[in-house]
């Protein structure tokens, strides 16, 4: 079952002190805090260069027949994903079908030959456990539209192996970068992308969100009466860092134009 928005009865003063999590919209009306998705994504890139592949399973190229078998894996992997917040089970199922269709036969197709699936061959019958589906965007070049692994196979290196294998194929094709996006609300995806080496493109909205998070954390610290601790100093430094970043990106916007600080989502 997909996750749901939160509608929590509380006072306005309590709402003011809620921690701020990027990727969510915080509103207050009718005596309740309303926390709903804003679906903000970060656009990231990593250099295409040879990578070691340490695969805990078999990796192979994607076949057209994999589309149907990947559907239940996709649904398990993205069951708690913000993209499907407040969906019914039926709507989630339909959306999952459509997203895979877009990669295999739709707007994002054709899949690049570098796309890979992960296969568990330990049982009597080989079973798919994950995939990295890549396409070509006219502006960005190779894009990793989807990477997902069964939840119970997380933290075992499957996703990293899929991405590394795909990048090694892109090396052979002479590509320079691989682009991928993550939702700001998806902290695990953010950590994975950053850990793999993906770097966020300059993004004013991204910086503004993290400035707000830092400011709210500092405000909550001060509301608790803590104005002298190392924690307060660290939070104040974080606010200063993001203030500087926002100002730098605003200057870039003025000097280089809108698209220099508002990266386009691939295939949009």
C-alpha positions, -999 to +999 in steps of 0.1 A: +000+000+000+015+034-009+023+060+017-002+087+026-001+124+033-002+135+069-030+156+084-022+161+121-043+181+146-020+205+165-016+241+175-001+267+151+028+271+176+035+233+174+033+234+136+060+262+136+084+239+154+080+208+132+112+196+116+113+204+079+120+175+055+130+184+019+105+172-007+074+178+014+050+208+016+040+220+051+008+239+055-014+248+084-052+253+083-083+241+101-063+234+132-041+208+115-007+204+100-009+192+064+022+175+051+019+166+014+043+158-014+059+186-035+076+160-058+109+180-061+137+162-077+174+167-080+192+162-113+226+146-109+255+135-132+285+112-129+315+109-152+315+078-173+347+060-165+356+023-160+342+009-127+349-023-108+318-045-108+313-066-076+280-083-083+264-106-057+242-120-085+241-124-123+238-093-145+226-094-180+212-072-208+175-063-206+151-082-228+117-071-240+101-099-221+115-086-188+089-058-187+062-080-173+084-097-148+098-064-135+064-051-126+060-068-092+097-059-084+090-023-093+059-022-071+078-037-041+108-013-046+086+018-049+058+009-025+069+037-001+080+061-028+066+097-026+058+096-063+028+074-054+017+091-022-020+088-016-025+064-045-049+035-042-035+001-048-052+000-082-039+034-092-004+024-081-005-008-101-016+012-132+011+039-127+038+012-123+027-005-155+028+029-173+062+038-160+078+006-172+060+009-205+075+044-209+110+028-207+103-003-228+079+010-254+069+046-247+082+081-246+116+072-230+122+042-253+142+027-268+163+013-239+200+017-243+220-014-247+238-006-215+206-013-195+209-042-172+188-066-150+200-084-119+191-121-117+191-144-087+203-178-101+206-196-068+171-212-069+157-238-093+144-210-115+163-177-122+144-147-108+148-110-116+156-090-085+164-055-099+171-034-130+189-003-142+170+011-172+188+036-193+176+058-222+189+087-243+179+123-237+185+148-265+202+173-241+218+151-214+227+120-234+225+087-214+200+089-186+193+063-159+156+066-158+150+038-133+171+018-109+154-004-084+160-036-064+138-058-043+137-043-008+150-075+008+181-073-014+190-038-004+224-030+011+240-060-008+255-041-036+230-050-063+221-015-073+257-004-073+267-034-095+239-026-119+249+010-123+286+002-125+280-024-152+259+000-172+286+027-169+312+003-182+290-003-213+287+034-218+325+037-217+327+014-247+302+036-264+324+067-258+299+085-236+311+111-212+284+114-185+254+096-170+225+116-157+201+104-130+174+120-108+163+114-072+134+128-052+144+151-023+120+132-001+139+099-008+169+102+016+181+066+008+181+074-029+200+106-023+226+088-002+230+061-028+234+086-057+260+107-037+278+075-025+281+063-061+296+096-072+267+114-087+269+152-082+239+175-082+237+201-110+235+237-099+199+241-088+186+272-070+154+255-058+175+227-043+196+252-024+166+271-012+150+239+002+182+230+021+185+265+034+149+263+047+158+229+064+188+244+080+170+275+092+142+254+106+167+232+125+184+263+139+150+278+149+140+246+167+173+246+185+169+282+197+132+276+207+145+248+230+167+275+247+200+261+233+220+291+220+255+282+231+262+246+224+283+230+196+250+219+180+238+255+177+272+266+162+270+237+137+235+246+127+243+283+124+272+273+101+249+252+080+225+281+076+255+303+065+266+277+040+233+275+023+228+313+024+261+316+005+250+289-019+217+305-026+233+339-032+258+324-056+231+307-076+210+338-077+240+357-092+245+328-117+208+331-126+213+368-134+245+364-153+238+331-172+201+328-174+173+306-161+185+272-172+219+277-156+203+272-121+170+254-129+181+221-145+156+204-168+142+170-158+153+145-185+127+138-212+107+170-202 
